[in-house]
Amino acid sequence: IGNQLGVAECLQRLGDIYRMQERNDEAIGILSDAQQQFKTFGNQLRAAECLRSLGEIYRKQEKYDNATEMTLKAQKQFEEIRDKQGVANCLCALGNIHMSQAQYNEAVDMFSNAQRQYQNIGSIVDVAWCCQHLGITYGRQGQYESAKKAFTEALEHLKGFPGEKYSIGYTLLNFGNLFFDWKDFAEGRRKYEEARDIFDSHGQLAKQVDVCSEALAKLEE
């Protein structure tokens, strides 16, 4: 019917499906095509979303220069259209790129900046995710008290969102990992068991239940 914008939207969705399936080369080709079409139509929001997705794929492929380039381009476009959520998402993505390269100070800066942005727009679940990322980053640096504080803050934020089983479960799981590294096995076990119970209460998170069971088995060893 000559609706090229609709075609581009379908390409974007297909690209994201391939991305989730880790069919990365196919996803890159389709998302790049979609991004160019959105750019042609002057649809900056959709073009920026495609760039951010491309950045995430490149990060998983450990092509960090490409990942950073795509994410910064996306951030710039989100800033131009004053999409604060999009800007914050890009800051969080940049934090993940730095963390993947063990650039922990830079990661902390990005996650902290993203956290402030999410706080300003009232996106509390995303604030909690940033706190969790900060907890993981501090833990990898051996800053266990700072990590513990960040995980505790994340769980406090999530108390108001009992339906966020995935977010709560993963925060508890990563908190358990921190205690495991800290050799506080009793507290680690409690957190793993809490995470397992949270995931188990949601019918579609069986895979995450298995992750918690594996963590508990490793802890028992």
N, C-alpha and C positions, 0 to 999 in steps of 0.2 A: 504493500500500500504506500510505498515511498516514504515511510517513517524512519529516517536514518537515525534519529535520536533513540528511538525504540531499539533499533539494531545495536547501537552502542551500549545501551543499558543491559541488553541480553549478553553481550560480550563481557561486560564487567562482571556480571553474575557468574557466567561460566568460568571466567578467570579466577574468581574467588573460590569457586567449587574445586577447581584443579589445584589451587593453592592449598586448600585444606586437605586434599588427597595427596599432597606433596608431589604432584605431577608438575614439577617446577618449570621445566622448559616450555611445556604447553601453556602454562599459566602466564609466563613472561610474555610469550608471543601474543596471546589473546588480550592481556591487560595493556600491553604497549599499543596494540591496535585500538582498543577502546579509548585509551588516554588521548591518542592523536585525534580520534573522531570527536571526543568531547571538546578538545582544544579548538578544533575547527568550528564547532557550534558556539564557542564562547562560553561553554558550561564549565566554569572554573571549579565549582564544588566537586563535580563528578571526576574531572581530570585530576584534581588533587587527591581524591580517594584512590584512584588507580595508581598514582605515584607512591602513595603510602603503602599500598599492597605490594607493589614492586619492591619497595625498600625492605619489607618484611621477608620476601622470598630471598632476596640477595643476602640478608643477614643469615638466614638458615643455611644458605650455600657457602657461608663464610667469605662472601665477596663484600668485605666491609666498606671499601671505598665506594662501590656502586650503591650499597645500602644507604650510606650517609648522604650521597649525592641526591638520590631519589627522595629521601625523607626531608632533606633541607628544602628541596624544590617544592614538595608538598606543603611544608610549613609556611613557606613564603606565599604560596597561593591562598592558603587558609587565612593568613594575616591580611592579605589584600581584600578578601571578601568578609573579613571580621568574623570568621567562624572560630569562636574561642575554644569550643570542644575539639575541633580539628587541630588547632595549634597545640593544645594540651596533649592530644593523642600522639602528635609527632614528637613532642618533647619526651614523652614516655618511651616511644620507639627508639629515639636517639640514646636514651639511657640504656636500653637493652643492647643496642649496638656496642656501646662502650663497655658494658658488663661482659659481653661475649668476648671482648678483647682484653679482659682483665684490667681495663682502665677505670679503676673503681672510684677515684676522686671525681672524674668527669661524669661517671654514671650517677653518683650521689647528687651532683649539681643538677643534672637533667631531671632526675626523679623528684627532687625537692621543688624545682621550678614547676614541673607538671602538677605536683600536688597542690601548690598554691593556686594555679590556674583552675584546677578542678574545684577547689574550695570556693573560689570566687563565683563560679557558675552554679554551685550547689550540687555538683555531681559526686555525692558522698561515697558511692560504691567505688568509683574511680579513685577517689582520695585513698580509700582503703587499699586498693591494688598498688598504688604508689608506695604506701607505707610498707606493704609486703615486699615490694621490690627493694626498698631501702633496707629492710631487715635482712634480705638475702645478701645484698651488697656489703653491708656492715659485717655480716657473718663471715663472708669470704675474706675480709680484711682482718679477721680475728678480733673485731670490736664487738664482743658478745653482749655487753651491757646495752650498747646503742642498738644492736640488733633486736634484743629482747624487748626494749622499749618500743621499737618500730612495729614489731609483730603485735604487741599488746594494744597499741594504738589502732592498728588495722582491725583487730577483733572488736574493739570498742565501737568503731564506726559501723561495723557490720551488725551490731546488736539490733539496730533499728530496721534491719532488712533480713528477717528470718528466712525469706524465700530464696535468698542468694546462696543456695547450697554449694554451688561450685566454688564461689569466692571464699566462703567460710571454710569449706573443706580444704582447699589448697593452702589457705593461710595457716590452718592448724597443722597440715602436713609439713609445710616448710618450717614452721615453728618447731615441730618435732625433730626435723633434720638439724636445726640449730642445737637443740639439747643433746642430740646424738653426738655431734661434733664436739660439744662441750663436755661429753662423757657424763652428763646427768641423765642416766638411762631411765630412771623411774619417771622423771617428768617427760622425757621423750616418749616413753610408752604411753603415758596418759594422752599426750597430744595426738599420737598416731591412732589410738583407739577412738578418740573424739572425732578425728577426721574420718575414720572408717565408718563410724556410726552416722555421721552427717551424709556422706556419700551414699551409704546404704539406704538412707531414708528417701532417696530420690531414685526412682526406677531406672533412669537412663545413665547412671554413673557407675555401672558395674565395673568398668575398666579401672576407675579411680579407686574403687574398693580393693581391687587386686593389688594396686600400687601400695596401698596402706598395709595390706597383709604381708607383702614382700618386705616392706620396711620393718614391720614388727618381727618377722622371721630373722632378718639381718641383725636386729637389735638383740634378739635372744641368743644368737651365736656369739 
